[in-house]
Amino acid sequence: MDENVQKSCWGIAAWTVLALGGALSLILLFGGADAAQTAAVAIR
Protein backbone atom coordinates (compact mmCIF):
# COMPACT_ATOMS: atom_id res chain seq x y z
CA MET A 1 0.00 0.00 0.00
CA ASP A 2 2.96 2.34 0.55
CA GLU A 3 3.78 2.17 -3.16
CA ASN A 4 0.35 3.50 -4.08
CA VAL A 5 0.72 6.43 -1.68
CA GLN A 6 4.14 7.32 -3.11
CA LYS A 7 2.84 7.15 -6.67
CA SER A 8 -0.11 9.39 -5.87
CA CYS A 9 2.15 11.88 -4.06
CA TRP A 10 4.46 12.10 -7.06
CA GLY A 11 1.44 12.46 -9.33
CA ILE A 12 0.14 15.38 -7.29
CA ALA A 13 3.59 17.00 -7.27
CA ALA A 14 3.93 16.58 -11.04
CA TRP A 15 0.48 18.09 -11.69
CA THR A 16 1.28 21.01 -9.39
CA VAL A 17 4.54 21.75 -11.20
CA LEU A 18 2.81 21.49 -14.59
CA ALA A 19 -0.05 23.74 -13.46
CA LEU A 20 2.30 26.43 -12.13
CA GLY A 21 4.43 26.23 -15.28
CA GLY A 22 1.33 26.48 -17.44
CA ALA A 23 0.04 29.45 -15.49
CA LEU A 24 3.35 31.29 -15.83
CA SER A 25 3.42 30.44 -19.54
CA LEU A 26 -0.05 31.91 -20.02
CA ILE A 27 0.93 35.04 -18.09
CA LEU A 28 4.02 35.38 -20.27
CA LEU A 29 1.99 34.79 -23.43
CA PHE A 30 -0.81 37.24 -22.67
CA GLY A 31 0.85 39.72 -20.32
CA GLY A 32 4.36 39.98 -21.68
CA ALA A 33 7.68 39.53 -19.91
CA ASP A 34 7.02 42.25 -17.30
CA ALA A 35 3.86 40.54 -16.07
CA ALA A 36 5.58 37.13 -15.90
CA GLN A 37 8.47 38.57 -13.89
CA THR A 38 6.04 40.25 -11.50
CA ALA A 39 4.12 36.99 -11.05
CA ALA A 40 7.33 35.03 -10.45
CA VAL A 41 8.42 37.51 -7.77
CA ALA A 42 4.96 37.36 -6.15
CA ILE A 43 5.12 33.54 -5.95
CA ARG A 44 8.42 33.67 -4.08
C-alpha positions as CSV (number, residue, x, y, z in Angstrom):
1,M,0.0,0.0,0.0
2,D,3.0,2.3,0.6
3,E,3.8,2.2,-3.2
4,N,0.3,3.5,-4.1
5,V,0.7,6.4,-1.7
6,Q,4.1,7.3,-3.1
7,K,2.8,7.2,-6.7
8,S,-0.1,9.4,-5.9
9,C,2.1,11.9,-4.1
10,W,4.5,12.1,-7.1
11,G,1.4,12.5,-9.3
12,I,0.1,15.4,-7.3
13,A,3.6,17.0,-7.3
14,A,3.9,16.6,-11.0
15,W,0.5,18.1,-11.7
16,T,1.3,21.0,-9.4
17,V,4.5,21.8,-11.2
18,L,2.8,21.5,-14.6
19,A,0.0,23.7,-13.5
20,L,2.3,26.4,-12.1
21,G,4.4,26.2,-15.3
22,G,1.3,26.5,-17.4
23,A,0.0,29.5,-15.5
24,L,3.4,31.3,-15.8
25,S,3.4,30.4,-19.5
26,L,0.0,31.9,-20.0
27,I,0.9,35.0,-18.1
28,L,4.0,35.4,-20.3
29,L,2.0,34.8,-23.4
30,F,-0.8,37.2,-22.7
31,G,0.8,39.7,-20.3
32,G,4.4,40.0,-21.7
33,A,7.7,39.5,-19.9
34,D,7.0,42.3,-17.3
35,A,3.9,40.5,-16.1
36,A,5.6,37.1,-15.9
37,Q,8.5,38.6,-13.9
38,T,6.0,40.3,-11.5
39,A,4.1,37.0,-11.0
40,A,7.3,35.0,-10.5
41,V,8.4,37.5,-7.8
42,A,5.0,37.4,-6.2
43,I,5.1,33.5,-5.9
44,R,8.4,33.7,-4.1
